[in-house]
């Protein structure tokens, strides 16, 4: 399964988990579908982080994890290579979407 799809699914699940039991029937079906589409080991790690009331998916902004607010090693930021990556400090799955779009904009303006 594509890493971008996994991160997108986990992000949606994280948002819906904040609503608790206040999900509509359609949203409950979406949660069920997303959980079925997510690989079991990834889902287990995700659920474990949420159970500790922490962010399970964190955006990377300016090289900083938005889950623990610590700077990530440059090798991790530059060496992502389309792999599912977790923060070495807080364990959150890292979303590099914003980081990549900034790099694309910088290259386009050069």
Biopython code that builds the backbone (N, CA, C, O; Angstrom):
import numpy as np
from Bio.PDB.StructureBuilder import StructureBuilder

atoms = [
    (1, "UNK", "N", (0.851, -1.179, 0.000)),
    (1, "UNK", "CA", (0.000, 0.000, 0.000)),
    (1, "UNK", "C", (0.895, 1.241, 0.000)),
    (1, "UNK", "O", (1.948, 1.251, 0.636)),
    (2, "UNK", "N", (0.481, 2.260, -0.699)),
    (2, "UNK", "CA", (1.227, 3.505, -0.827)),
    (2, "UNK", "C", (1.306, 4.235, 0.513)),
    (2, "UNK", "O", (0.307, 4.348, 1.224)),
    (3, "UNK", "N", (2.491, 4.727, 0.851)),
    (3, "UNK", "CA", (2.713, 5.419, 2.119)),
    (3, "UNK", "C", (1.821, 6.643, 2.250)),
    (3, "UNK", "O", (1.288, 6.898, 3.330)),
    (4, "UNK", "N", (1.647, 7.400, 1.184)),
    (4, "UNK", "CA", (0.799, 8.591, 1.246)),
    (4, "UNK", "C", (-0.640, 8.229, 1.598)),
    (4, "UNK", "O", (-1.305, 8.960, 2.333)),
    (5, "UNK", "N", (-1.117, 7.114, 1.081)),
    (5, "UNK", "CA", (-2.479, 6.664, 1.383)),
    (5, "UNK", "C", (-2.577, 6.239, 2.853)),
    (5, "UNK", "O", (-3.556, 6.553, 3.530)),
    (6, "UNK", "N", (-1.557, 5.525, 3.340)),
    (6, "UNK", "CA", (-1.557, 5.100, 4.744)),
    (6, "UNK", "C", (-1.581, 6.313, 5.660)),
    (6, "UNK", "O", (-2.369, 6.362, 6.604)),
    (7, "UNK", "N", (-0.724, 7.294, 5.390)),
    (7, "UNK", "CA", (-0.667, 8.500, 6.222)),
    (7, "UNK", "C", (-2.003, 9.244, 6.160)),
    (7, "UNK", "O", (-2.494, 9.720, 7.183)),
    (8, "UNK", "N", (-2.591, 9.345, 4.968)),
    (8, "UNK", "CA", (-3.882, 10.008, 4.821)),
    (8, "UNK", "C", (-4.956, 9.284, 5.630)),
    (8, "UNK", "O", (-5.745, 9.923, 6.326)),
    (9, "UNK", "N", (-4.989, 7.964, 5.541)),
    (9, "UNK", "CA", (-5.964, 7.172, 6.298)),
    (9, "UNK", "C", (-5.777, 7.349, 7.798)),
    (9, "UNK", "O", (-6.747, 7.526, 8.535)),
    (10, "UNK", "N", (-4.512, 7.301, 8.251)),
    (10, "UNK", "CA", (-4.237, 7.455, 9.675)),
    (10, "UNK", "C", (-4.602, 8.854, 10.164)),
    (10, "UNK", "O", (-5.085, 9.018, 11.285)),
    (11, "UNK", "N", (-4.373, 9.849, 9.332)),
    (11, "UNK", "CA", (-4.732, 11.223, 9.695)),
    (11, "UNK", "C", (-6.240, 11.346, 9.876)),
    (11, "UNK", "O", (-6.710, 11.965, 10.831)),
    (12, "UNK", "N", (-6.999, 10.748, 8.948)),
    (12, "UNK", "CA", (-8.461, 10.768, 9.070)),
    (12, "UNK", "C", (-8.918, 10.036, 10.325)),
    (12, "UNK", "O", (-9.803, 10.507, 11.039)),
    (13, "UNK", "N", (-8.305, 8.875, 10.594)),
    (13, "UNK", "CA", (-8.666, 8.121, 11.796)),
    (13, "UNK", "C", (-8.350, 8.921, 13.061)),
    (13, "UNK", "O", (-9.117, 8.898, 14.023)),
    (14, "UNK", "N", (-7.224, 9.625, 13.053)),
    (14, "UNK", "CA", (-6.842, 10.436, 14.208)),
    (14, "UNK", "C", (-7.866, 11.544, 14.457)),
    (14, "UNK", "O", (-8.258, 11.797, 15.596)),
    (15, "UNK", "N", (-8.291, 12.196, 13.379)),
    (15, "UNK", "CA", (-9.299, 13.254, 13.518)),
    (15, "UNK", "C", (-10.616, 12.705, 14.048)),
    (15, "UNK", "O", (-11.250, 13.309, 14.913)),
    (16, "UNK", "N", (-11.016, 11.568, 13.526)),
    (16, "UNK", "CA", (-12.288, 10.983, 13.956)),
    (16, "UNK", "C", (-12.215, 10.445, 15.377)),
    (16, "UNK", "O", (-13.221, 10.422, 16.086)),
    (17, "UNK", "N", (-11.034, 10.013, 15.796)),
    (17, "UNK", "CA", (-10.906, 9.481, 17.164)),
    (17, "UNK", "C", (-11.115, 10.579, 18.196)),
    (17, "UNK", "O", (-11.523, 10.300, 19.324)),
    (18, "UNK", "N", (-10.845, 11.810, 17.826)),
    (18, "UNK", "CA", (-11.056, 12.934, 18.740)),
    (18, "UNK", "C", (-12.535, 13.189, 18.995)),
    (18, "UNK", "O", (-12.904, 13.799, 19.998)),
    (19, "UNK", "N", (-13.370, 12.723, 18.092)),
    (19, "UNK", "CA", (-14.818, 12.920, 18.257)),
    (19, "UNK", "C", (-15.419, 11.869, 19.175)),
    (19, "UNK", "O", (-16.562, 12.009, 19.610)),
    (20, "UNK", "N", (-14.670, 10.824, 19.472)),
    (20, "UNK", "CA", (-15.142, 9.783, 20.391)),
    (20, "UNK", "C", (-16.382, 9.094, 19.885)),
    (20, "UNK", "O", (-16.418, 8.619, 18.749)),
    (21, "UNK", "N", (-17.398, 9.035, 20.719)),
    (21, "UNK", "CA", (-18.653, 8.344, 20.382)),
    (21, "UNK", "C", (-19.626, 9.223, 19.619)),
    (21, "UNK", "O", (-20.761, 8.814, 19.377)),
    (22, "UNK", "N", (-19.210, 10.418, 19.237)),
    (22, "UNK", "CA", (-20.119, 11.340, 18.551)),
    (22, "UNK", "C", (-20.016, 11.217, 17.030)),
    (22, "UNK", "O", (-20.224, 12.203, 16.323)),
    (23, "UNK", "N", (-19.706, 10.058, 16.524)),
    (23, "UNK", "CA", (-19.606, 9.853, 15.087)),
    (23, "UNK", "C", (-20.966, 9.487, 14.509)),
    (23, "UNK", "O", (-21.744, 8.754, 15.119)),
    (24, "UNK", "N", (-21.231, 10.012, 13.322)),
    (24, "UNK", "CA", (-22.453, 9.642, 12.617)),
    (24, "UNK", "C", (-22.291, 8.205, 12.105)),
    (24, "UNK", "O", (-21.173, 7.693, 12.061)),
    (25, "UNK", "N", (-23.380, 7.558, 11.721)),
    (25, "UNK", "CA", (-23.254, 6.215, 11.153)),
    (25, "UNK", "C", (-22.330, 6.175, 9.922)),
    (25, "UNK", "O", (-21.578, 5.216, 9.750)),
    (26, "UNK", "N", (-22.382, 7.205, 9.072)),
    (26, "UNK", "CA", (-21.494, 7.251, 7.907)),
    (26, "UNK", "C", (-20.036, 7.350, 8.330)),
    (26, "UNK", "O", (-19.166, 6.711, 7.738)),
    (27, "UNK", "N", (-19.772, 8.150, 9.350)),
    (27, "UNK", "CA", (-18.402, 8.290, 9.846)),
    (27, "UNK", "C", (-17.917, 6.983, 10.476)),
    (27, "UNK", "O", (-16.746, 6.627, 10.343)),
    (28, "UNK", "N", (-18.803, 6.276, 11.152)),
    (28, "UNK", "CA", (-18.437, 4.986, 11.739)),
    (28, "UNK", "C", (-18.074, 3.980, 10.644)),
    (28, "UNK", "O", (-17.139, 3.195, 10.798)),
    (29, "UNK", "N", (-18.823, 4.012, 9.538)),
    (29, "UNK", "CA", (-18.498, 3.145, 8.404)),
    (29, "UNK", "C", (-17.143, 3.518, 7.804)),
    (29, "UNK", "O", (-16.368, 2.645, 7.413)),
    (30, "UNK", "N", (-16.867, 4.814, 7.733)),
    (30, "UNK", "CA", (-15.581, 5.279, 7.216)),
    (30, "UNK", "C", (-14.444, 4.791, 8.110)),
    (30, "UNK", "O", (-13.415, 4.333, 7.612)),
    (31, "UNK", "N", (-14.623, 4.886, 9.413)),
    (31, "UNK", "CA", (-13.607, 4.410, 10.356)),
    (31, "UNK", "C", (-13.360, 2.921, 10.140)),
    (31, "UNK", "O", (-12.210, 2.483, 10.094)),
    (32, "UNK", "N", (-14.418, 2.150, 10.010)),
    (32, "UNK", "CA", (-14.292, 0.709, 9.791)),
    (32, "UNK", "C", (-13.538, 0.422, 8.502)),
    (32, "UNK", "O", (-12.653, -0.433, 8.478)),
    (33, "UNK", "N", (-13.881, 1.132, 7.429)),
    (33, "UNK", "CA", (-13.212, 0.932, 6.137)),
    (33, "UNK", "C", (-11.731, 1.286, 6.231)),
    (33, "UNK", "O", (-10.878, 0.528, 5.768)),
    (34, "UNK", "N", (-11.421, 2.446, 6.833)),
    (34, "UNK", "CA", (-10.027, 2.882, 6.933)),
    (34, "UNK", "C", (-9.203, 1.909, 7.773)),
    (34, "UNK", "O", (-8.047, 1.635, 7.450)),
    (35, "UNK", "N", (-9.784, 1.394, 8.833)),
    (35, "UNK", "CA", (-9.063, 0.435, 9.676)),
    (35, "UNK", "C", (-8.793, -0.862, 8.928)),
    (35, "UNK", "O", (-7.740, -1.473, 9.111)),
    (36, "UNK", "N", (-9.736, -1.291, 8.085)),
    (36, "UNK", "CA", (-9.536, -2.510, 7.293)),
    (36, "UNK", "C", (-8.451, -2.321, 6.235)),
    (36, "UNK", "O", (-7.735, -3.265, 5.901)),
    (37, "UNK", "N", (-8.328, -1.087, 5.704)),
    (37, "UNK", "CA", (-7.356, -0.801, 4.650)),
    (37, "UNK", "C", (-5.937, -0.598, 5.184)),
    (37, "UNK", "O", (-4.980, -0.599, 4.410)),
    (38, "UNK", "N", (-5.798, -0.425, 6.487)),
    (38, "UNK", "CA", (-4.508, -0.134, 7.085)),
    (38, "UNK", "C", (-3.841, -1.428, 7.546)),
    (38, "UNK", "O", (-4.480, -2.255, 8.196)),
    (39, "UNK", "N", (-2.554, -1.612, 7.212)),
    (39, "UNK", "CA", (-1.857, -2.830, 7.650)),
    (39, "UNK", "C", (-1.906, -2.985, 9.181)),
    (39, "UNK", "O", (-1.774, -2.007, 9.916)),
    (40, "UNK", "N", (-2.096, -4.212, 9.641)),
    (40, "UNK", "CA", (-2.277, -4.498, 11.071)),
    (40, "UNK", "C", (-1.131, -3.977, 11.954)),
    (40, "UNK", "O", (-1.413, -3.392, 13.000)),
    (41, "UNK", "N", (0.149, -4.160, 11.583)),
    (41, "UNK", "CA", (1.209, -3.650, 12.458)),
    (41, "UNK", "C", (1.186, -2.120, 12.581)),
    (41, "UNK", "O", (1.466, -1.571, 13.647)),
    (42, "UNK", "N", (0.853, -1.451, 11.491)),
    (42, "UNK", "CA", (0.774, 0.012, 11.499)),
    (42, "UNK", "C", (-0.378, 0.444, 12.399)),
    (42, "UNK", "O", (-0.234, 1.370, 13.197)),
    (43, "UNK", "N", (-1.499, -0.214, 12.271)),
    (43, "UNK", "CA", (-2.679, 0.110, 13.076)),
    (43, "UNK", "C", (-2.416, -0.134, 14.561)),
    (43, "UNK", "O", (-2.858, 0.647, 15.404)),
    (44, "UNK", "N", (-1.703, -1.211, 14.887)),
    (44, "UNK", "CA", (-1.390, -1.507, 16.285)),
    (44, "UNK", "C", (-0.518, -0.410, 16.892)),
    (44, "UNK", "O", (-0.754, 0.017, 18.022)),
    (45, "UNK", "N", (0.486, 0.046, 16.149)),
    (45, "UNK", "CA", (1.355, 1.136, 16.618)),
    (45, "UNK", "C", (0.545, 2.418, 16.783)),
    (45, "UNK", "O", (0.671, 3.115, 17.790)),
    (46, "UNK", "N", (-0.279, 2.720, 15.799)),
    (46, "UNK", "CA", (-1.150, 3.902, 15.813)),
    (46, "UNK", "C", (-2.064, 3.887, 17.043)),
    (46, "UNK", "O", (-2.152, 4.878, 17.768)),
    (47, "UNK", "N", (-2.740, 2.765, 17.273)),
    (47, "UNK", "CA", (-3.662, 2.642, 18.405)),
    (47, "UNK", "C", (-2.930, 2.779, 19.739)),
    (47, "UNK", "O", (-3.456, 3.363, 20.686)),
    (48, "UNK", "N", (-1.721, 2.241, 19.806)),
    (48, "UNK", "CA", (-0.940, 2.338, 21.033)),
    (48, "UNK", "C", (-0.599, 3.777, 21.386)),
    (48, "UNK", "O", (-0.644, 4.162, 22.554)),
    (49, "UNK", "N", (-0.259, 4.569, 20.380)),
    (49, "UNK", "CA", (0.061, 5.982, 20.624)),
    (49, "UNK", "C", (-1.199, 6.740, 21.041)),
    (49, "UNK", "O", (-1.171, 7.524, 21.990)),
    (50, "UNK", "N", (-2.306, 6.503, 20.328)),
    (50, "UNK", "CA", (-3.566, 7.175, 20.699)),
    (50, "UNK", "C", (-4.007, 6.807, 22.111)),
    (50, "UNK", "O", (-4.565, 7.641, 22.824)),
    (51, "UNK", "N", (-3.761, 5.566, 22.519)),
    (51, "UNK", "CA", (-4.150, 5.122, 23.856)),
    (51, "UNK", "C", (-3.407, 5.902, 24.940)),
    (51, "UNK", "O", (-3.893, 6.031, 26.064)),
    (52, "UNK", "N", (-2.230, 6.420, 24.597)),
    (52, "UNK", "CA", (-1.454, 7.236, 25.546)),
    (52, "UNK", "C", (-1.815, 8.717, 25.410)),
    (52, "UNK", "O", (-1.142, 9.589, 25.961)),
    (53, "UNK", "N", (-2.903, 8.983, 24.657)),
    (53, "UNK", "CA", (-3.412, 10.342, 24.465)),
    (53, "UNK", "C", (-2.377, 11.272, 23.841)),
    (53, "UNK", "O", (-2.205, 12.417, 24.261)),
    (54, "UNK", "N", (-1.682, 10.739, 22.810)),
    (54, "UNK", "CA", (-0.685, 11.529, 22.087)),
    (54, "UNK", "C", (-1.021, 11.509, 20.607)),
    (54, "UNK", "O", (-1.825, 10.696, 20.151)),
    (55, "UNK", "N", (-0.396, 12.416, 19.861)),
    (55, "UNK", "CA", (-0.574, 12.446, 18.411)),
    (55, "UNK", "C", (0.050, 11.200, 17.804)),
    (55, "UNK", "O", (1.204, 10.875, 18.085)),
    (56, "UNK", "N", (-0.712, 10.506, 16.976)),
    (56, "UNK", "CA", (-0.196, 9.314, 16.316)),
    (56, "UNK", "C", (0.353, 9.642, 14.930)),
    (56, "UNK", "O", (1.187, 8.906, 14.402)),
    (57, "UNK", "N", (-0.111, 10.742, 14.339)),
    (57, "UNK", "CA", (0.401, 11.234, 13.062)),
    (57, "UNK", "C", (0.783, 12.689, 13.273)),
    (57, "UNK", "O", (-0.042, 13.500, 13.693)),
    (58, "UNK", "N", (2.029, 13.016, 12.982)),
    (58, "UNK", "CA", (2.526, 14.370, 13.213)),
    (58, "UNK", "C", (3.108, 14.932, 11.920)),
    (58, "UNK", "O", (3.859, 14.256, 11.218)),
    (59, "UNK", "N", (2.752, 16.169, 11.621)),
    (59, "UNK", "CA", (3.315, 16.840, 10.450)),
    (59, "UNK", "C", (4.735, 17.296, 10.770)),
    (59, "UNK", "O", (5.058, 17.641, 11.907)),
    (60, "UNK", "N", (5.565, 17.285, 9.745)),
    (60, "UNK", "CA", (6.915, 17.820, 9.884)),
    (60, "UNK", "C", (6.888, 19.229, 9.320)),
    (60, "UNK", "O", (6.540, 19.446, 8.160)),
    (61, "UNK", "N", (7.262, 20.184, 10.165)),
    (61, "UNK", "CA", (7.287, 21.588, 9.749)),
    (61, "UNK", "C", (8.656, 22.153, 10.064)),
    (61, "UNK", "O", (9.085, 22.149, 11.218)),
    (62, "UNK", "N", (9.341, 22.637, 9.049)),
    (62, "UNK", "CA", (10.683, 23.216, 9.214)),
    (62, "UNK", "C", (11.619, 22.243, 9.922)),
    (62, "UNK", "O", (12.462, 22.658, 10.717)),
    (63, "UNK", "N", (11.473, 20.954, 9.636)),
    (63, "UNK", "CA", (12.338, 19.947, 10.221)),
    (63, "UNK", "C", (11.999, 19.567, 11.650)),
    (63, "UNK", "O", (12.786, 18.895, 12.316)),
    (64, "UNK", "N", (10.817, 19.996, 12.136)),
    (64, "UNK", "CA", (10.412, 19.736, 13.512)),
    (64, "UNK", "C", (9.156, 18.864, 13.515)),
    (64, "UNK", "O", (8.218, 19.107, 12.756)),
    (65, "UNK", "N", (9.150, 17.857, 14.369)),
    (65, "UNK", "CA", (7.987, 16.985, 14.536)),
    (65, "UNK", "C", (6.917, 17.749, 15.307)),
    (65, "UNK", "O", (7.197, 18.294, 16.375)),
    (66, "UNK", "N", (5.698, 17.797, 14.782)),
    (66, "UNK", "CA", (4.620, 18.510, 15.473)),
    (66, "UNK", "C", (4.006, 17.677, 16.598)),
    (66, "UNK", "O", (3.080, 18.131, 17.270)),
    (67, "UNK", "N", (4.510, 16.474, 16.803)),
    (67, "UNK", "CA", (4.038, 15.652, 17.910)),
    (67, "UNK", "C", (4.789, 15.940, 19.197)),
    (67, "UNK", "O", (4.186, 16.014, 20.268)),
    (68, "UNK", "N", (6.111, 16.104, 19.097)),
    (68, "UNK", "CA", (6.933, 16.341, 20.290)),
    (68, "UNK", "C", (7.695, 17.668, 20.222)),
    (68, "UNK", "O", (8.335, 18.074, 21.192)),
    (69, "UNK", "N", (7.621, 18.329, 19.083)),
    (69, "UNK", "CA", (8.251, 19.642, 18.861)),
    (69, "UNK", "C", (9.772, 19.614, 18.976)),
    (69, "UNK", "O", (10.395, 20.609, 19.346)),
    (70, "UNK", "N", (10.360, 18.468, 18.655)),
    (70, "UNK", "CA", (11.810, 18.371, 18.628)),
    (70, "UNK", "C", (12.282, 18.296, 17.186)),
    (70, "UNK", "O", (11.596, 17.753, 16.320)),
    (71, "UNK", "N", (13.462, 18.850, 16.943)),
    (71, "UNK", "CA", (14.044, 18.848, 15.598)),
    (71, "UNK", "C", (14.414, 17.419, 15.215)),
    (71, "UNK", "O", (14.996, 16.673, 16.003)),
    (72, "UNK", "N", (14.064, 17.062, 13.993)),
    (72, "UNK", "CA", (14.380, 15.731, 13.490)),
    (72, "UNK", "C", (15.782, 15.732, 12.890)),
    (72, "UNK", "O", (16.241, 16.759, 12.389)),
    (73, "UNK", "N", (16.459, 14.597, 12.937)),
    (73, "UNK", "CA", (17.774, 14.520, 12.297)),
    (73, "UNK", "C", (17.644, 14.792, 10.803)),
    (73, "UNK", "O", (16.684, 14.358, 10.166)),
    (74, "UNK", "N", (18.609, 15.509, 10.253)),
    (74, "UNK", "CA", (18.589, 15.842, 8.827)),
    (74, "UNK", "C", (18.515, 14.584, 7.972)),
    (74, "UNK", "O", (17.851, 14.574, 6.936)),
    (75, "UNK", "N", (19.191, 13.529, 8.400)),
    (75, "UNK", "CA", (19.179, 12.280, 7.633)),
    (75, "UNK", "C", (17.766, 11.704, 7.535)),
    (75, "UNK", "O", (17.415, 11.089, 6.528)),
    (76, "UNK", "N", (16.965, 11.899, 8.562)),
    (76, "UNK", "CA", (15.587, 11.407, 8.542)),
    (76, "UNK", "C", (14.733, 12.240, 7.594)),
    (76, "UNK", "O", (13.925, 11.698, 6.840)),
    (77, "UNK", "N", (14.912, 13.549, 7.632)),
    (77, "UNK", "CA", (14.125, 14.443, 6.784)),
    (77, "UNK", "C", (14.484, 14.242, 5.319)),
    (77, "UNK", "O", (13.601, 14.127, 4.470)),
    (78, "UNK", "N", (15.771, 14.199, 5.025)),
    (78, "UNK", "CA", (16.223, 14.069, 3.638)),
    (78, "UNK", "C", (16.144, 12.644, 3.119)),
    (78, "UNK", "O", (16.035, 12.426, 1.913)),
    (79, "UNK", "N", (16.199, 11.680, 4.013)),
    (79, "UNK", "CA", (16.251, 10.293, 3.581)),
    (79, "UNK", "C", (14.943, 9.552, 3.658)),
    (79, "UNK", "O", (14.945, 8.321, 3.653)),
    (80, "UNK", "N", (13.817, 10.247, 3.731)),
    (80, "UNK", "CA", (12.507, 9.609, 3.850)),
    (80, "UNK", "C", (12.270, 8.643, 2.698)),
    (80, "UNK", "O", (11.871, 7.501, 2.927)),
    (81, "UNK", "N", (12.505, 9.071, 1.488)),
    (81, "UNK", "CA", (12.415, 8.207, 0.316)),
    (81, "UNK", "C", (11.110, 7.462, 0.146)),
    (81, "UNK", "O", (11.104, 6.354, -0.391)),
    (82, "UNK", "N", (10.005, 8.035, 0.587)),
    (82, "UNK", "CA", (8.712, 7.391, 0.393)),
    (82, "UNK", "C", (8.440, 6.252, 1.352)),
    (82, "UNK", "O", (7.539, 5.447, 1.117)),
    (83, "UNK", "N", (9.209, 6.169, 2.436)),
    (83, "UNK", "CA", (8.998, 5.118, 3.419)),
    (83, "UNK", "C", (8.136, 5.629, 4.568)),
    (83, "UNK", "O", (8.151, 6.818, 4.888)),
    (84, "UNK", "N", (7.394, 4.731, 5.176)),
    (84, "UNK", "CA", (6.611, 5.071, 6.351)),
    (84, "UNK", "C", (7.605, 5.289, 7.484)),
    (84, "UNK", "O", (8.356, 4.384, 7.846)),
    (85, "UNK", "N", (7.602, 6.492, 8.040)),
    (85, "UNK", "CA", (8.624, 6.887, 9.010)),
    (85, "UNK", "C", (7.988, 7.323, 10.314)),
    (85, "UNK", "O", (6.934, 7.959, 10.323)),
    (86, "UNK", "N", (8.643, 6.975, 11.424)),
    (86, "UNK", "CA", (8.179, 7.423, 12.734)),
    (86, "UNK", "C", (9.221, 8.327, 13.366)),
    (86, "UNK", "O", (10.413, 8.225, 13.076)),
    (87, "UNK", "N", (8.759, 9.207, 14.227)),
    (87, "UNK", "CA", (9.650, 10.090, 14.971)),
    (87, "UNK", "C", (10.431, 9.240, 15.973)),
    (87, "UNK", "O", (9.855, 8.410, 16.675)),
    (88, "UNK", "N", (11.740, 9.453, 16.033)),
    (88, "UNK", "CA", (12.577, 8.692, 16.953)),
    (88, "UNK", "C", (12.295, 9.036, 18.414)),
    (88, "UNK", "O", (12.624, 8.259, 19.309)),
    (89, "UNK", "N", (11.687, 10.196, 18.657)),
    (89, "UNK", "CA", (11.436, 10.635, 20.026)),
    (89, "UNK", "C", (10.046, 10.238, 20.523)),
    (89, "UNK", "O", (9.921, 9.590, 21.562)),
    (90, "UNK", "N", (8.998, 10.625, 19.783)),
    (90, "UNK", "CA", (7.632, 10.387, 20.274)),
    (90, "UNK", "C", (6.951, 9.182, 19.622)),
    (90, "UNK", "O", (5.917, 8.727, 20.111)),
    (91, "UNK", "N", (7.509, 8.661, 18.533)),
    (91, "UNK", "CA", (6.947, 7.482, 17.882)),
    (91, "UNK", "C", (5.832, 7.751, 16.897)),
    (91, "UNK", "O", (5.320, 6.818, 16.279)),
    (92, "UNK", "N", (5.439, 9.017, 16.735)),
    (92, "UNK", "CA", (4.351, 9.347, 15.801)),
    (92, "UNK", "C", (4.775, 9.073, 14.361)),
    (92, "UNK", "O", (5.942, 9.232, 14.002)),
    (93, "UNK", "N", (3.817, 8.663, 13.549)),
    (93, "UNK", "CA", (4.077, 8.552, 12.117)),
    (93, "UNK", "C", (4.251, 9.960, 11.576)),
    (93, "UNK", "O", (3.487, 10.862, 11.921)),
    (94, "UNK", "N", (5.244, 10.148, 10.736)),
    (94, "UNK", "CA", (5.563, 11.487, 10.238)),
    (94, "UNK", "C", (4.932, 11.745, 8.883)),
    (94, "UNK", "O", (5.018, 10.923, 7.970)),
    (95, "UNK", "N", (4.299, 12.899, 8.770)),
    (95, "UNK", "CA", (3.719, 13.362, 7.511)),
    (95, "UNK", "C", (4.613, 14.466, 6.974)),
    (95, "UNK", "O", (4.721, 15.534, 7.576)),
    (96, "UNK", "N", (5.251, 14.207, 5.844)),
    (96, "UNK", "CA", (6.196, 15.152, 5.252)),
    (96, "UNK", "C", (5.533, 16.036, 4.208)),
    (96, "UNK", "O", (6.230, 16.758, 3.495)),
    (97, "UNK", "N", (4.217, 16.006, 4.094)),
    (97, "UNK", "CA", (3.493, 16.717, 3.038)),
    (97, "UNK", "C", (3.850, 18.203, 2.982)),
    (97, "UNK", "O", (4.196, 18.706, 1.913)),
    (98, "UNK", "N", (3.777, 18.900, 4.086)),
    (98, "UNK", "CA", (4.065, 20.338, 4.098)),
    (98, "UNK", "C", (5.541, 20.608, 3.832)),
    (98, "UNK", "O", (5.888, 21.583, 3.167)),
    (99, "UNK", "N", (6.397, 19.754, 4.347)),
    (99, "UNK", "CA", (7.836, 19.907, 4.174)),
    (99, "UNK", "C", (8.194, 19.790, 2.689)),
    (99, "UNK", "O", (9.004, 20.565, 2.181)),
    (100, "UNK", "N", (7.590, 18.821, 1.995)),
    (100, "UNK", "CA", (7.875, 18.611, 0.582)),
    (100, "UNK", "C", (7.350, 19.759, -0.266)),
    (100, "UNK", "O", (8.011, 20.179, -1.217)),
    (101, "UNK", "N", (6.168, 20.273, 0.067)),
    (101, "UNK", "CA", (5.606, 21.353, -0.743)),
    (101, "UNK", "C", (6.458, 22.615, -0.616)),
    (101, "UNK", "O", (6.586, 23.367, -1.582)),
    (102, "UNK", "N", (7.043, 22.858, 0.559)),
    (102, "UNK", "CA", (7.924, 24.019, 0.729)),
    (102, "UNK", "C", (9.198, 23.842, -0.095)),
    (102, "UNK", "O", (9.691, 24.792, -0.703)),
    (103, "UNK", "N", (9.727, 22.613, -0.109)),
    (103, "UNK", "CA", (10.926, 22.357, -0.889)),
    (103, "UNK", "C", (10.647, 22.520, -2.385)),
    (103, "UNK", "O", (11.484, 23.040, -3.123)),
    (104, "UNK", "N", (9.471, 22.076, -2.828)),
    (104, "UNK", "CA", (9.095, 22.243, -4.241)),
    (104, "UNK", "C", (8.984, 23.714, -4.594)),
    (104, "UNK", "O", (9.432, 24.127, -5.664)),
    (105, "UNK", "N", (8.388, 24.522, -3.703)),
    (105, "UNK", "CA", (8.232, 25.951, -3.970)),
    (105, "UNK", "C", (9.586, 26.629, -4.031)),
    (105, "UNK", "O", (9.800, 27.512, -4.862)),
    (106, "UNK", "N", (10.511, 26.226, -3.154)),
    (106, "UNK", "CA", (11.848, 26.837, -3.150)),
    (106, "UNK", "C", (12.565, 26.511, -4.449)),
    (106, "UNK", "O", (13.242, 27.376, -5.007)),
    (107, "UNK", "N", (12.437, 25.298, -4.941)),
    (107, "UNK", "CA", (13.095, 24.909, -6.188)),
    (107, "UNK", "C", (12.472, 25.626, -7.366)),
    (107, "UNK", "O", (13.181, 25.983, -8.307)),
    (108, "UNK", "N", (11.172, 25.847, -7.343)),
    (108, "UNK", "CA", (10.491, 26.524, -8.452)),
    (108, "UNK", "C", (10.873, 27.986, -8.536)),
    (108, "UNK", "O", (10.933, 28.552, -9.628)),
    (109, "UNK", "N", (11.135, 28.608, -7.388)),
    (109, "UNK", "CA", (11.468, 30.033, -7.409)),
    (109, "UNK", "C", (12.945, 30.271, -7.722)),
    (109, "UNK", "O", (13.338, 31.405, -7.996)),
    (110, "UNK", "N", (13.759, 29.232, -7.687)),
    (110, "UNK", "CA", (15.203, 29.392, -7.952)),
    (110, "UNK", "C", (15.512, 29.518, -9.425)),
    (110, "UNK", "O", (16.676, 29.658, -9.801)),
]
sb = StructureBuilder()
sb.init_structure("model")
sb.init_model(0)
sb.init_chain("A")
sb.init_seg("    ")
for serial, (resi, resn, name, xyz) in enumerate(atoms, 1):
    if name == "N":
        sb.init_residue(resn, " ", resi, " ")
    sb.init_atom(name, np.array(xyz, "f"), 0.0, 1.0, " ", f" {name:<3s}", serial, name[0])
structure = sb.get_structure()
